[in-house]
Amino acid sequence: MSGSRFNHGWVWIVTLVVAIAAPWAFFNYHSGRHSGFVLSMLSQMGMMSILALSYNMLLGQAGLFSLCHATFFGIGGYATIHFLNLAGAGSLPLPIELIPFLSGLSGLGLAIVFGYMATKQRATAFAMITLGIGELMTTAALMFHHFFGGEGGVNSNRMIDHSLFGLKYASSIQVYYLILAWTLVAALAMFYLTQTPLGRMANATRDNFERAQFMGYDPRTVRFLQFALSGFFAGIGGGLYAITYEIVTFDALAAPLSANALLMAYIGGTSAFGGPILGAVLITLLQSGVSLMSNSWLVYVGVLFISMVIFAPSGIMGLVMAHGPIVRAGQFGRLAVPYVRVIVPGFLMVLGFVGLVELTSFLTIGAAQGKTLVLFGHKIDVHAVMPWSVATACLFGGIVWLRIEARSFRQVWEKLMIELKPRRSAA
Amino acid sequence: MTEIALSLRNLTKAFGPTQIIRGVNLDIAKGERHAIIGPNGAGKTTLFNLISGRFPLSSGEILLDDVRIDRLPPHRINRMGLSRSFQITSIFHRLSVFENLRCALLWSMGYHYSFWTPLWLQRALNQRTDLMLEDLNLASRRDTAAGLLSYADQRALEIGMTIAGGASVILLDEPTAGMSNTETDNAVELIRRVSQGKTLVMVEHDMKVVFDLADVITVLVYGQVIASGPPQAVRANPAVQEAYLGRLAT
């Protein structure tokens, strides 16, 4: 798989330029202020990208299904709050720009301890050990008040007045660029790791651990080192979280965040290096954007995840890369009409599904909140039969229609694949 | 006296109450091409699994260059110079052919668990990998995912990965199983070439391959060695004829 190489350099440069420019697209020139909502969403995307990329060092690159990745993100966050407090009190002479490195070391330290236990096993047993570790840490966070601060968490102030560039980090835009810089450094470092002997042997043990053994490698050591290093990067993400929010509670290390790391990496695509970044951006958009519009955004994330696992196990990046040979052969035009023919019923199906979910949500939670459903300026009566039957018709009509169209789409796709095959092997 | 590369002493292996290997004694000389034959269920593959450290022994000793290797994990045995292939193709199916071979070279070229060395700058390593690709006739499949290779190519890759690390003792488990005649001829040629100057132990069912390649043949029946010696002597051995070859010949 050549997908994990930086051979599409321009994609990365465009991504970086967009990330740098994005806050200015939402800059309010009348008030001279940045959009706080956009900045916090972009910052979240940065740290979640680090979390998802570091998670994929396990899931995609080493075939390790971890259920406690937030543990190392969280510990990085908690430790950073304490580092900031120390630095603020003048007993830690370190500029704020370098503190995330210490956060990383905190993640690394804990990942060495837990990794030593978990990597004794692989596959299902490994997953179960990590599940236990995650629960252990959540409990510990509520028990040991001194370090974790109990339910309320711990807080600090990022304005420690010690910066490499004389910045105060009072405004979110400065924090955003700090996060962006660290995201870039962490992503480059993680990419570099994929091109080292350890990174390659992690892939090898993922594919066939016995063969790796008979080539002189102890698969356990490979797993352990990979686990520890991924904990280092997760810790950096947690450090940026602490610097951004100035408060860390046990949410930062609890199971839902571990699950989020998995969702982001999987939906984005685990086989391409950049997939998890795409997943992090998408999930964060859903989280911050759709959650404003709908109470049921988590339902959509869940359904998206299940659909991806069933229909596109290689993630969005995998889907995109599957088109590579077709585009290179200049045959993409032949897919245009089939695509339109599946997108229309697909859209109808999604519309029907969203309709039903929203109607249900407005009937229950919405009613409790005293909200009414307004669509195109019309109030919709959620107790009437009409909207329910329209939504149901859209959903089932869409499913049936999509199944028919999907069949002909698959035929065109398979024909293209067969036509392109000799060309690919000749190249 | 010839030097002994691999020595098995009173080897036994039981899975529960079932005795699979029942007191095997065998010395394999340095540089020898040694074939182990025997009917199905004789314990040939189990013997390989014991030697390579995949299964623990029930009792006995295994010495590689006069050093005991039983009770060592497979990766340690491999580092001491013993390498094996598998009956069922065992490669890294999602990695390219090039990456498969490069992985097989990493440990012996001293890279170990390095997470700071950039692979793309290792000229000696990459050149050696490419040379091996040429040697195995796989250069045209260099960037293909190993899982997509034809069966014969996968077997060639497997042999390549087994010898890449420069091991002095090579165990091949049915290297030509499932191949056509031409493919088998090519594989025999390949094995002959790559096992030059090494000790080769192989399990093989194809008698033509065995008599083509082997200097010494050991016949294993129900976990015991019933004969061991040069091909002509083994062929003439009445016990062997009765237990094994006789049945095949009719």
Chai-1 contact restraints between the chains, C-beta under 6 A:
chainA,res_idxA,chainB,res_idxB,connection_type,confidence,min_distance_angstrom,max_distance_angstrom,comment,restraint_id
A,M1,B,R94,contact,1.0,0.0,6.0,A-B,restraint_1
A,L193,B,F115,contact,1.0,0.0,6.0,A-B,restraint_2
A,Q195,B,P118,contact,1.0,0.0,6.0,A-B,restraint_3
A,Q195,B,L119,contact,1.0,0.0,6.0,A-B,restraint_4
A,T196,B,F115,contact,1.0,0.0,6.0,A-B,restraint_5
A,T196,B,T117,contact,1.0,0.0,6.0,A-B,restraint_6
A,P197,B,L106,contact,1.0,0.0,6.0,A-B,restraint_7
A,P197,B,Y111,contact,1.0,0.0,6.0,A-B,restraint_8
A,P197,B,S114,contact,1.0,0.0,6.0,A-B,restraint_9
A,P197,B,T117,contact,1.0,0.0,6.0,A-B,restraint_10
A,L198,B,Y113,contact,1.0,0.0,6.0,A-B,restraint_11
A,L198,B,F115,contact,1.0,0.0,6.0,A-B,restraint_12
A,R200,B,C103,contact,1.0,0.0,6.0,A-B,restraint_13
A,N203,B,L95,contact,1.0,0.0,6.0,A-B,restraint_14
A,A204,B,F92,contact,1.0,0.0,6.0,A-B,restraint_15
A,A204,B,C103,contact,1.0,0.0,6.0,A-B,restraint_16
A,D207,B,F92,contact,1.0,0.0,6.0,A-B,restraint_17
A,D207,B,H93,contact,1.0,0.0,6.0,A-B,restraint_18
A,D207,B,R94,contact,1.0,0.0,6.0,A-B,restraint_19
A,N208,B,S90,contact,1.0,0.0,6.0,A-B,restraint_20
A,N208,B,F92,contact,1.0,0.0,6.0,A-B,restraint_21
A,R211,B,S90,contact,1.0,0.0,6.0,A-B,restraint_22
A,Q213,B,P74,contact,1.0,0.0,6.0,A-B,restraint_23
A,Q213,B,H75,contact,1.0,0.0,6.0,A-B,restraint_24
A,F214,B,P74,contact,1.0,0.0,6.0,A-B,restraint_25
A,F214,B,N78,contact,1.0,0.0,6.0,A-B,restraint_26
A,F214,B,R84,contact,1.0,0.0,6.0,A-B,restraint_27
A,M215,B,A104,contact,1.0,0.0,6.0,A-B,restraint_28
A,M215,B,W107,contact,1.0,0.0,6.0,A-B,restraint_29
A,G216,B,H75,contact,1.0,0.0,6.0,A-B,restraint_30
A,G216,B,N78,contact,1.0,0.0,6.0,A-B,restraint_31
A,G216,B,R79,contact,1.0,0.0,6.0,A-B,restraint_32
A,G216,B,W107,contact,1.0,0.0,6.0,A-B,restraint_33
A,Y217,B,H75,contact,1.0,0.0,6.0,A-B,restraint_34
A,D218,B,H75,contact,1.0,0.0,6.0,A-B,restraint_35
A,L225,B,Y113,contact,1.0,0.0,6.0,A-B,restraint_36
